[in-house]
Amino acid sequence: MSDLAPSFATASGIGSWPGTAARDAAEVVVGELAGALAHLVELPARGVGADLIGRAGALLIDVAIDTVPRGYRIAPGPGAVLRRAVSLLDEDMDALEEAWETAGLRGGGRPVKVQVAGPVTLAAALELRNGHRAITDPGALRDLGASLAEGVAAHRASLARRLDTPVAVQLDEPTLPAALGGRLSGVTALSPVPALDEAVAEALLQTCVDTVGAELLLHSCGVDVPWEMLQRTGISAVSVDVGTLRAADLDGIAAFVESGRTVMLGVVPAVAPERRPSVEEVAAAVVAVTDRLGFGRAVLRDRVGVTPACGLAGATPQWARAAIGLARKAAEAFSDDPDAI
């Protein structure tokens, strides 16, 4: 196996977090995950500009966003919405830098992860001036992909300088399977959105790989993850919700791991269950998947990470802290001695 994704064979959060206090959230994430893969928090409860698409809009180069009743659109120039999105992102970066400095981690080499909507999900969510999804216009789709890749590269490099540490990137692509499967709705029933050509999606993701200059993880918590297409790209790791996995996904994961890459398994509930699972139960849920892949556990100990099933924005602050703590401890147990689980 090659060594494409060492940073992801550990524990991390998906990205979103409950509440509106950036500094409090950063302190918790750094405290729980500094020994694993801490991440820049996203706080969508703050409203416009703080959600997945607004955050991505803050990173675009030479492309502005504004709001419409259905969400966001591409705007002719910067306005209040874009300024708010940029301000919230800056606040989050300041909070992480402060927590990182307080914990004495600057220059220590511990990796950090940032998250952003992937090019397909972003283009599916943004409207053009005519009200149609940007994903329906090949030129707009190509330009958005290039703009996003450049913006993420600059964002990653800026945070790496501020923290003096390596920064990896997670592309959130919840819409990717629906876009490839032709399941996106149009403005009206008479204007359907055709299925996105897999080669186009592959090229968009590869542009991100080539431009960003860091390890890239793709997160998709839905069904029909396009494993074969992702394996053709330079994506280093894929993050999934184990509750959505089917037999075909296990085959895809096995081939992906065999190519020397990493899978992060979402096994911790994203909202508090009636009974809190133990570390042993979470670790056992990881093994329940890995034992079906056809590899020895010793081989997989450096190719498997652990996360919550999805983002934690809908959780209570107490469960959000507990969830990433459980993920970290389960990942440590699997890495230290997978045969003992």
C-alpha positions as CSV (number, residue, x, y, z in Angstrom):
1,M,0.0,0.0,0.0
2,S,1.1,3.5,-0.7
3,D,0.8,6.2,2.0
4,L,-1.7,8.8,0.7
5,A,-3.7,9.7,3.8
6,P,-1.9,9.3,7.2
7,S,-3.6,12.3,8.7
8,F,-7.1,10.7,8.3
9,A,-6.4,7.4,10.0
10,T,-7.4,8.8,13.3
11,A,-10.5,10.6,14.8
12,S,-12.1,13.8,13.9
13,G,-15.4,15.6,13.8
14,I,-17.4,16.2,10.6
15,G,-17.3,20.0,11.0
16,S,-20.6,21.5,12.1
17,W,-21.1,22.2,15.8
18,P,-24.0,23.4,17.9
19,G,-24.4,26.9,19.2
20,T,-23.1,30.3,18.1
21,A,-19.9,30.8,20.3
22,A,-16.9,30.2,18.1
23,R,-14.3,30.4,21.0
24,D,-16.1,28.0,23.2
25,A,-16.5,25.5,20.3
26,A,-12.8,25.8,19.3
27,E,-11.7,25.2,22.9
28,V,-13.7,22.0,23.1
29,V,-12.6,20.7,19.7
30,V,-8.9,21.4,20.4
31,G,-9.2,19.9,23.8
32,E,-10.8,16.7,22.6
33,L,-9.0,16.2,19.3
34,A,-5.6,17.9,19.5
35,G,-4.1,14.5,19.8
36,A,-6.1,13.3,16.8
37,L,-7.4,15.5,14.0
38,A,-8.8,18.8,15.3
39,H,-10.9,20.8,12.9
40,L,-12.1,24.4,12.2
41,V,-15.7,24.4,13.6
42,E,-18.7,25.5,11.6
43,L,-21.6,27.1,13.5
44,P,-24.6,27.2,11.1
45,A,-26.9,28.3,14.0
46,R,-25.5,31.8,13.4
47,G,-27.6,32.0,10.2
48,V,-26.8,33.4,6.8
49,G,-23.2,33.0,5.8
50,A,-22.4,30.5,8.5
51,D,-23.9,27.4,6.8
52,L,-22.2,25.0,4.4
53,I,-22.9,27.0,1.2
54,G,-22.4,30.4,2.8
55,R,-19.0,29.3,4.2
56,A,-18.0,28.1,0.7
57,G,-19.1,31.4,-0.8
58,A,-16.7,33.2,1.6
59,L,-13.9,31.4,0.0
60,L,-14.7,31.9,-3.7
61,I,-12.2,33.9,-5.8
62,D,-13.8,36.5,-8.0
63,V,-17.3,35.1,-7.5
64,A,-19.8,36.7,-5.1
65,I,-22.9,35.3,-3.5
66,D,-26.2,36.8,-2.3
67,T,-29.4,35.3,-0.9
68,V,-32.6,34.4,-2.6
69,P,-35.8,32.9,-1.0
70,R,-34.5,29.3,-1.8
71,G,-31.0,29.9,-0.6
72,Y,-28.0,31.5,-2.3
73,R,-27.3,32.8,-5.8
74,I,-24.3,34.0,-7.7
75,A,-24.3,37.8,-7.4
76,P,-22.8,40.4,-9.8
77,G,-20.6,41.8,-7.0
78,P,-19.8,41.6,-3.2
79,G,-22.6,42.7,-0.9
80,A,-23.7,42.4,2.8
81,V,-24.2,38.6,2.6
82,L,-20.7,38.0,1.3
83,R,-19.1,40.4,3.8
84,R,-21.0,38.6,6.7
85,A,-19.8,35.2,5.5
86,V,-16.2,36.3,5.3
87,S,-16.5,37.9,8.8
88,L,-17.8,34.8,10.4
89,L,-15.1,32.7,8.8
90,D,-12.5,35.1,10.1
91,E,-14.0,34.8,13.6
92,D,-13.8,31.1,13.5
93,M,-10.2,31.1,12.4
94,D,-9.3,33.6,15.2
95,A,-11.0,31.3,17.7
96,L,-9.1,28.3,16.5
97,E,-5.8,30.1,16.5
98,E,-6.4,31.3,20.0
99,A,-7.3,27.8,21.3
100,W,-4.3,26.3,19.5
101,E,-2.0,28.9,21.0
102,T,-3.4,28.4,24.5
103,A,-3.0,24.6,24.2
104,G,0.7,25.1,23.3
105,L,0.3,23.4,20.0
106,R,1.8,25.9,17.6
107,G,4.6,24.4,15.6
108,G,4.0,20.9,17.1
109,G,3.2,19.3,13.8
110,R,-0.3,18.2,14.8
111,P,-2.6,18.3,11.7
112,V,-5.8,20.3,11.5
113,K,-8.7,19.9,9.2
114,V,-10.9,22.5,7.4
115,Q,-14.2,21.7,5.7
116,V,-15.9,23.3,2.7
117,A,-18.7,22.3,0.3
118,G,-17.3,20.4,-2.6
119,P,-17.7,21.8,-6.2
120,V,-20.7,19.6,-7.1
121,T,-22.7,20.4,-3.9
122,L,-21.9,24.1,-4.2
123,A,-22.9,24.3,-7.9
124,A,-26.1,22.4,-7.1
125,A,-27.0,24.8,-4.3
126,L,-26.1,28.1,-6.0
127,E,-28.6,29.7,-8.3
128,L,-27.8,31.6,-11.5
129,R,-29.5,34.9,-12.3
130,N,-32.2,33.0,-14.2
131,G,-33.0,31.0,-11.2
132,H,-31.6,27.7,-12.5
133,R,-29.0,25.7,-10.5
134,A,-25.4,26.6,-11.5
135,I,-24.8,22.9,-12.0
136,T,-27.0,23.1,-15.2
137,D,-24.6,25.5,-16.9
138,P,-21.3,23.8,-18.0
139,G,-19.4,27.2,-18.0
140,A,-20.7,28.3,-14.6
141,L,-19.9,24.8,-13.2
142,R,-16.4,24.9,-14.5
143,D,-15.8,28.5,-13.3
144,L,-17.2,27.7,-9.9
145,G,-15.0,24.7,-9.5
146,A,-11.8,26.6,-10.4
147,S,-12.8,29.5,-8.1
148,L,-13.5,27.2,-5.2
149,A,-10.3,25.3,-5.6
150,E,-8.2,28.5,-5.6
151,G,-10.1,29.9,-2.6
152,V,-9.7,26.7,-0.6
153,A,-6.0,26.6,-1.4
154,A,-5.6,30.1,-0.1
155,H,-7.7,29.4,3.0
156,R,-5.7,26.3,3.8
157,A,-2.4,28.0,3.4
158,S,-3.5,31.0,5.5
159,L,-4.6,28.7,8.4
160,A,-1.4,26.6,8.1
161,R,0.7,29.8,8.6
162,R,-1.4,31.0,11.5
163,L,-1.2,27.7,13.4
164,D,2.2,26.7,12.1
165,T,1.0,23.2,11.4
166,P,-0.2,21.0,8.5
167,V,-3.8,21.6,7.4
168,A,-5.8,19.0,5.5
169,V,-9.1,19.7,3.6
170,Q,-12.5,18.0,3.7
171,L,-14.8,18.4,0.8
172,D,-18.4,18.0,1.9
173,E,-20.3,16.4,-1.0
174,P,-23.8,15.4,0.3
175,T,-25.3,16.2,-3.1
176,L,-22.8,14.3,-5.2
177,P,-24.8,11.0,-5.4
178,A,-28.0,12.8,-6.3
179,A,-26.4,14.9,-8.9
180,L,-24.8,11.8,-10.6
181,G,-28.1,9.9,-10.3
182,G,-30.2,12.7,-11.9
183,R,-32.2,13.1,-8.7
184,L,-32.0,16.9,-8.4
185,S,-35.2,18.9,-8.9
186,G,-35.4,21.8,-11.3
187,V,-37.0,25.2,-10.9
188,T,-40.2,23.7,-12.4
189,A,-41.3,20.3,-13.5
190,L,-40.6,21.4,-17.1
191,S,-37.0,22.2,-16.4
192,P,-35.5,19.0,-14.9
193,V,-31.8,18.9,-13.9
194,P,-30.0,16.2,-16.0
195,A,-27.7,13.8,-14.4
196,L,-24.2,15.1,-14.1
197,D,-21.7,13.3,-16.2
198,E,-19.3,11.3,-14.0
199,A,-16.3,12.5,-16.0
200,V,-17.3,16.1,-15.2
201,A,-17.6,15.4,-11.5
202,E,-14.3,13.6,-11.6
203,A,-12.6,16.5,-13.3
204,L,-14.0,19.0,-10.7
205,L,-12.7,17.0,-7.8
206,Q,-9.4,16.4,-9.4
207,T,-9.1,20.2,-9.9
208,C,-9.4,20.6,-6.2
209,V,-6.8,17.9,-5.6
210,D,-4.4,19.5,-8.0
211,T,-4.9,23.1,-6.8
212,V,-5.3,22.8,-3.0
213,G,-1.9,21.3,-2.4
214,A,-2.8,19.2,0.6
215,E,-4.5,15.9,1.6
216,L,-8.1,15.9,0.6
217,L,-10.9,14.0,2.3
218,L,-14.4,13.7,0.7
219,H,-17.3,13.4,3.1
220,S,-20.7,12.1,1.9
221,C,-23.2,10.8,4.4
222,G,-25.8,9.6,1.9
223,V,-26.2,6.4,-0.2
224,D,-24.7,5.6,-3.6
225,V,-21.2,6.9,-2.9
226,P,-19.4,6.7,-6.3
227,W,-16.4,4.7,-5.1
228,E,-15.0,3.8,-8.5
229,M,-15.0,7.4,-9.6
230,L,-13.4,8.6,-6.4
231,Q,-10.7,6.0,-6.7
232,R,-9.7,7.5,-10.1
233,T,-9.1,10.8,-8.4
234,G,-6.3,11.9,-6.0
235,I,-8.7,12.0,-3.1
236,S,-6.8,10.7,-0.1
237,A,-9.7,9.5,2.1
238,V,-13.5,9.2,2.1
239,S,-15.8,9.7,5.2
240,V,-19.1,7.9,5.4
241,D,-22.0,7.2,7.7
242,V,-21.9,3.5,8.4
243,G,-25.7,3.5,8.8
244,T,-26.0,4.1,5.0
245,L,-23.6,1.4,3.9
246,R,-24.7,-1.5,1.7
247,A,-22.9,-4.5,0.2
248,A,-21.8,-2.5,-2.8
249,D,-20.3,0.1,-0.5
250,L,-18.2,-2.5,1.3
251,D,-16.8,-3.6,-2.0
252,G,-16.0,0.0,-2.9
253,I,-14.4,0.7,0.5
254,A,-12.3,-2.5,0.2
255,A,-11.0,-1.4,-3.2
256,F,-10.4,2.2,-2.0
257,V,-8.4,1.0,1.0
258,E,-6.5,-1.6,-1.1
259,S,-5.3,1.4,-3.3
260,G,-3.5,2.7,-0.2
261,R,-6.1,5.2,1.0
262,T,-8.2,5.8,4.1
263,V,-11.8,5.5,5.1
264,M,-13.3,7.4,8.0
265,L,-16.3,5.6,9.5
266,G,-19.1,7.6,11.1
267,V,-20.1,5.3,13.9
268,V,-21.0,7.7,16.7
269,P,-24.6,9.0,16.7
270,A,-24.9,12.6,15.6
271,V,-27.5,13.3,18.3
272,A,-27.6,11.9,21.8
273,P,-29.1,8.4,21.9
274,E,-31.3,7.2,24.8
275,R,-28.3,5.4,26.2
276,R,-24.8,6.6,25.7
277,P,-22.6,4.0,24.1
278,S,-19.4,2.9,25.6
279,V,-16.0,3.3,24.0
280,E,-16.0,-0.5,23.5
281,E,-19.3,-0.5,21.7
282,V,-18.2,2.3,19.4
283,A,-14.9,0.4,18.6
284,A,-17.0,-2.7,18.0
285,A,-19.1,-0.8,15.5
286,V,-15.9,0.0,13.6
287,V,-14.8,-3.6,13.6
288,A,-18.2,-4.7,12.4
289,V,-17.4,-2.9,9.2
290,T,-13.7,-3.5,8.9
291,D,-14.0,-7.3,9.4
292,R,-16.2,-7.4,6.3
293,L,-13.5,-5.9,4.1
294,G,-11.3,-8.9,3.7
295,F,-8.2,-7.5,5.2
296,G,-6.4,-8.3,8.5
297,R,-7.1,-5.9,11.3
298,A,-3.4,-5.1,11.6
299,V,-3.4,-3.9,8.0
300,L,-6.4,-1.6,8.6
301,R,-5.2,0.0,11.8
302,D,-3.4,2.7,9.7
303,R,-6.2,3.0,7.2
304,V,-9.3,3.6,9.3
305,G,-10.5,6.7,11.1
306,V,-13.5,7.3,13.3
307,T,-16.0,10.2,13.3
308,P,-19.6,11.0,14.3
309,A,-22.1,9.7,11.7
310,C,-22.7,13.3,10.4
311,G,-22.3,16.9,11.5
312,L,-23.1,17.8,15.1
313,A,-25.0,21.0,14.6
314,G,-28.2,19.4,15.8
315,A,-26.7,17.9,18.9
316,T,-26.6,19.5,22.4
317,P,-23.2,21.0,23.3
318,Q,-22.8,18.2,25.9
319,W,-23.4,15.4,23.4
320,A,-21.2,17.1,20.8
321,R,-18.3,17.0,23.2
322,A,-19.1,13.4,24.2
323,A,-19.4,12.3,20.5
324,I,-15.9,13.5,19.5
325,G,-14.5,12.1,22.7
326,L,-16.0,8.7,22.0
327,A,-14.7,8.9,18.4
328,R,-11.1,9.7,19.6
329,K,-11.1,6.9,22.2
330,A,-12.5,4.3,19.8
331,A,-9.9,5.3,17.2
332,E,-7.2,4.9,19.8
333,A,-8.5,1.5,20.8
334,F,-8.6,0.3,17.2
335,S,-5.2,1.7,16.4
336,D,-3.5,0.4,19.5
337,D,-4.8,-3.2,19.4
338,P,-7.5,-3.9,16.9
339,D,-7.4,-7.7,17.7
340,A,-8.4,-7.0,21.3
341,I,-11.7,-5.4,20.3
